[in-house]
Amino acid sequence: MRIQVFGPGCTNCKTLEQRARRAAEEVGVAAEFEKVTEIEAMIAAGIVRTPGLAIDGELMSQGRVNTVEEIKNMLRKFTAAGS
């Protein structure tokens, strides 16, 4: 699974990445994390507001720092859909 965090590297972006890493660990998902800081890549992914979060290329959230529980629910739904 690939988890992307979109943003310029601000505090909110870093917090979202930390929470996503924690959520993946708690759910037991093996994930590769990618920080996307290039504006062109963010636009191509549909990011209008940062930070953004995508799982396997599917944009899951933007413009807010999700809680660990919210991200865990996203991961569970995403892995269940792929089963």
N, C-alpha and C positions, 0 to 999 in steps of 0.2 A: 504494500500500500504506500502511496506517495501522498504526503501532506505538505501543502504549500502555504506559507504565510507571506502575504503581500503587504508591503509597506516600506517606507524609507529608512526604517531602523529606529523609530522613535520608541519611547517607553511603552506605549500601547502595543506596538508590534512585538516587542520583546516579551511583554507579559503574555500576549496571545500565544506566542511560540512556546513559552514555558508551560502554559496551561495545556496546550495541545500535546506536548511531550508527556506530561503527567497523565492526561486522559488516556493516551495510547498505552502507556505502561499499565495503568490500572485496569483497562479493559483487556489487556493481554494481546494487543495488536502489534505485530512487527511493522514498523513504519520507517520510511526514509523521509527525512525532512528537508525541505528546500526553502530558503529565504529568497523571495523575489523582490528586488529593489528597483529594477529598471522600469521607468514609466511606460515605455512601449509595451513591455510584457504585461504590466498591470492592465493597460487599456485593452490589449488583445484578450485578456481573461475576463473582461467585463467589470473590472473594478472601477467604481466611481468614487468610493470613499474607503479610506484605509482605517484600520487594518482589515485585511481580507483573509479568508481561510478557504482552501479548496482541498478536496479529497479525491485523489485519482483524476484530477482535471475538472471535477464538478465543483463549481462555486457554491459553498455552503453558507457563507456569512460575509458581510462587509459592513464597515462603519461602526463596529462595536467590538469590545473585548468580551468574548463569550466566557462563561464560567466553565470550570472543569466538568461539571455535571452536564451542561449543554453539549459540550464537545463529546463527552462520553456517549450521550444519546445519539449524536450524529454518527459517530463511529459504529455504534451498535446497529442503527438503521441501515447504514451503508453496507456493513458486512453481511447483515441479514438479507438485504436485497441482492447481494452478489452470490449468495449461497445457492 
